[in-house]
Every structure is written in C-alpha cells, then in structure tokens.
Amino acid sequence: MTAEGFLEGRRLQMARGVLLQCIMGGYPPARFYGSDDGDLALNADPQQIHRLPWSSQPRALAICDADELSGESSRLSTRGQLKEVIARYAARGLAPVVATELEFFIFAPNTDPTQPFQPPIGLDGRREDGHSAFSVSSNNGLRPFFSEVYACMAALGLPRDTFMHEMGVSQFEINLLHGDPLLLADQTFLFKHLLKEVALKHGLTVVCMAKPLAHTPGSSMHIHQSLVESASGRNVFSDEAGEPTAMFRHFIGGLQAGLADFTALFAPNVNSYQRLCHPYASPNNACWSHDNRAAGLRIPASSPVARRVENRLPGADANPYLAIAASLAAGLHGIENKLEPTPAIQGEFAVPDSLSLPCTLHAALERLKRSQLAKELFGNEFVEGYLASKTMELTSFFDEITPWERRVLAAQA
C-alpha cells in the first residue's frame, strides 16, 4: 500500500483463504477457511516495520498479525499460533528463549528447473566442488554479496552471531543470536527474504530447499530452546547446583511425545524428506543425547546457565513461526503433564521403533491427521486447514513423472 495510506492508519484487509494458499498458488475447498471466505485485518507490528535497504526505490516492509475483524488472532495464522504458545508459558511465569541456525545454498541462476543447481563461477574461473567446508578461503567470489548481506542485516537490526561455509557445495550457515521466540521467528523470516533479494541483485540464486543437491548434505533450521523465569531471568533447566532439573527432563519428554505427530510442521514439503532419509546430521528420530548430532534432540555442551535443547528436525524450508511454535508447544505439553524422557543415548545407536519419525510427507500428514495432541495444541481449524493445503501440494507432486522414473523404468519389461 502507499506510505500515505499506511501512515494514515488505513486498514489493510485480506481474504482468510490466503493463509491456506498452497505453494503452487491454489486453495483448498472454502470450508477450510470459512465458506464466505471473509476478510482478515492485517495489523502491522510497530516493532517490525523496516525500510528495505536493498531496494533502489524507497520501500518498507511491515510484518503483520492476521486478525479476525472482531479483533482476536486468526487461528490460521502461524504467527498468531506462536504468540499463543508464548502466552501459555507467560501464564506459568516462564519465558522461552530460542535461537535458530539457518543453512542455505548459493547457486548460479537456474533458468531450467529440469537441470541441477550449480555453484557460481568463482574468482579462479571454476565452480566450487565441495572442498571448502569450514574454510577461510574465498575464491568463490561471494565477498561482494556477503558484504551487502551484512550491511542489510545491520540496517534491519538483525544481529548475527556466526557465518560459516557448511559441508555442502556452496552451502552456508548463519547462527542468529538467542532471544524472544517471536522476535527470532521474525528475524529468521526477514533474513531469508533479505538473502533472496540481495542474491538477485548480485546475479545469484539463494535456495532454502531442504535438499537441493543429490549426494550433498541438506539444509536445516535447528532450533535451540531454553526457559527462564520471567521475573528473575534464571534458566529453569538448571538448579542451584548446576544440575538438570525436572522441568528440563519434562521439556525433553514433551518433545519426544510430539515430534512424530508434528513432523509435517517441521518438514513441510516433499523435498524435506530427501534431507531426512540420509540421517547423518539430519536425524529423523526423537532420541535425545548429550552432544550427539545423530540424535533428533541434542543437548549441546554448555555451562549450566546456558543449558538448552536443540531440535534438529526442522529443515531450512520450514515456516519459522510454525516450527518454533510446535517445538515450544511440545515442550510445554511435557512440562504440564510431567512427561519423563527415555534414557539418553550416546555413540552409535539403533533408533527404537517408538522413537522413529515419519519418513515421507504422506506418512507425516497421516500422522498429523490422527494426532489428538496437535488438535489440542493448535485447534481443529488450523490442523485441518494445514492438512488440506499440504495434501494439495502432495497431489500436485504425484501428478508429475520425474526424470528418474523415465530414465530407470522406461526400459523395464
């Protein structure tokens, strides 16, 4: 909308069905978002109005809450779902603290989607071949791109912790500083948007698919979580002697109880499961461990004041609001019901059937459909609408025949 209209306080409205628009652009039947498909009000968060530093024309972006015209938050809004989970913690005198680690790939332009992605041509005239993981060298020629990314992050008020080259070909990771869950979800969303826009200016393509390249590690969005007392700021996962508390155990127990039901929220696309079917560093299980990256729930080595739980299931393609909401809601479920976790695992281990997770989008959606816990925590309207939208996407995928099928199966008798 125009700056004048925004500053005058003109109300911006949008059809409810847009919140269930699938990634191909279509919509599930209107019964999932109200048969009238009436309007929602988009109310800007005054703390999340940003001048876009990469735009040559004066433009701003406002992150909004999607609210019913009667005033309450729409049950279809993922940002609203996260705010509700945070409020439930606040009612117990607790405040979650989270941080996200986002991985992404930088590729040359890919004008033909039937062809694989390729890394950009570097300063040495070659394309990276995967030998640069954690390297300090910069022959990839991406310094101008990253310089603008850093400048744009500073302009948007996005504090960063570390950037590094990850294990994949032209794959990178950023660690955002820990803080309020809603703020971190907003920052993760803004950072992904920033990456895409700045890449286009530099003739590059940033991809946040979970698994854009075969035979290469995928991209995750690990979520680090701890809880503090609202009044004192004390980490309630550690007692005065620095030992783990019952609340710490119950939080893990809740995550173990919810991960399988919520897999479709953490891994929302067909491609998500390409990442999870190669389990190293992308664990598709609900085991927990002290500093073991093969576990879905990892307790990083830290001092007692920084004791936290890392949920390693979400991919870079996950909705940050929904992934954080689902992870925190599962932990709170464990606290409220005093759920005990299984024993911690260490070293190499076999995943028990009880702690295995769905390994396809179809299986994950079926598990979500049967989940009474998901309906209790997120409401029937949201769960049924999400299922309807994702089922459309899965059906669209099955409507296409892949190159593998033509290459391998066409010659079969």
C-alpha positions, 0 to 999 in steps of 0.5 A, a space after each residue: 500500500 502507499 506510505 500515505 495510506 499506511 501512515 494514515 492508519 488505513 486498514 489493510 484487509 485480506 481474504 482468510 483463504 490466503 493463509 491456506 494458499 498452497 505453494 503452487 498458488 491454489 486453495 483448498 475447498 472454502 470450508 477450510 477457511 470459512 465458506 464466505 471466505 471473509 476478510 482478515 485485518 492485517 495489523 502491522 507490528 510497530 516493532 517490525 516495520 523496516 525500510 528495505 535497504 536493498 531496494 533502489 526505490 524507497 520501500 518498507 516492509 511491515 510484518 503483520 498479525 492476521 486478525 479476525 475483524 472482531 479483533 482476536 488472532 486468526 487461528 490460521 495464522 502461524 504467527 498468531 499460533 506462536 504468540 499463543 504458545 508464548 502466552 501459555 508459558 507467560 501464564 506459568 511465569 516462564 519465558 522461552 528463549 530460542 535461537 535458530 541456525 539457518 543453512 542455505 545454498 548459493 547457486 548460479 541462476 537456474 533458468 531450467 528447473 529440469 537441470 541441477 543447481 550449480 555453484 557460481 563461477 568463482 574468482 579462479 574461473 571454476 565452480 566450487 566442488 565441495 572442498 571448502 567446508 569450514 574454510 577461510 578461503 574465498 575464491 568463490 567470489 561471494 565477498 561482494 554479496 556477503 558484504 551487502 548481506 551484512 550491511 542489510 542485516 545491520 540496517 534491519 537490526 538483525 544481529 548475527 552471531 556466526 557465518 560459516 561455509 557448511 559441508 555442502 557445495 556452496 552451502 552456508 550457515 548463519 547462527 542468529 543470536 538467542 532471544 524472544 521466540 517471536 522476535 527470532 521467528 521474525 528475524 529468521 523470516 526477514 533474513 531469508 527474504 533479505 538473502 533472496 533479494 540481495 542474491 538477485 541483485 548480485 546475479 545469484 540464486 539463494 535456495 532454502 530447499 531442504 535438499 537441493 543437491 543429490 549426494 550433498 548434505 541438506 539444509 536445516 533450521 535447528 532450533 535451540 530452546 531454553 526457559 527462564 523465569 520471567 521475573 528473575 531471568 534464571 534458566 529453569 533447566 538448571 538448579 542451584 547446583 548446576 544440575 538438570 532439573 525436572 522441568 528440563 527432563 519434562 521439556 525433553 519428554 514433551 518433545 519426544 511425545 510430539 515430534 512424530 505427530 508434528 513432523 509435517 510442521 517441521 518438514 513441510 514439503 516433499 523435498 524435506 524428506 530427501 534431507 531426512 532419509 540420509 540421517 547423518 546430521 539430519 536425524 529423523 528420530 526423537 532420541 535425545 543425547 548429550 552432544 550427539 548430532 545423530 540424535 533428533 534432540 541434542 543437548 549441546 555442551 554448555 555451562 549450566 546457565 546456558 543449558 538448552 535443547 536443540 531440535 534438529 528436525 526442522 529443515 531450512 524450508 520450514 515456516 519459522 513461526 510454525 516450527 518454533 511454535 510446535 517445538 515450544 508447544 511440545 515442550 510445554 505439553 511435557 512440562 504440564 503433564 510431567 512427561 519423563 524422557 527415555 534414557 539418553 543415548 550416546 555413540 552409535 545407536 539403533 533408533 527404537 521403533 517408538 522413537 522413529 519419525 515419519 519418513 515421507 510427507 504422506 506418512 507425516 500428514 497421516 500422522 498429523 491427521 490422527 494426532 489428538 495432541 496437535 488438535 489440542 495444541 493448535 485447534 481443529 481449524 488450523 490442523 485441518 486447514 494445514 492438512 488440506 493445503 499440504 495434501 494439495 501440494 502432495 497431489 500436485 507432486 504425484 501428478 508429475 513423472 520425474 526424470 528418474 522414473 523415465 530414465 530407470 523404468 522406461 526400459 523395464 519389461 
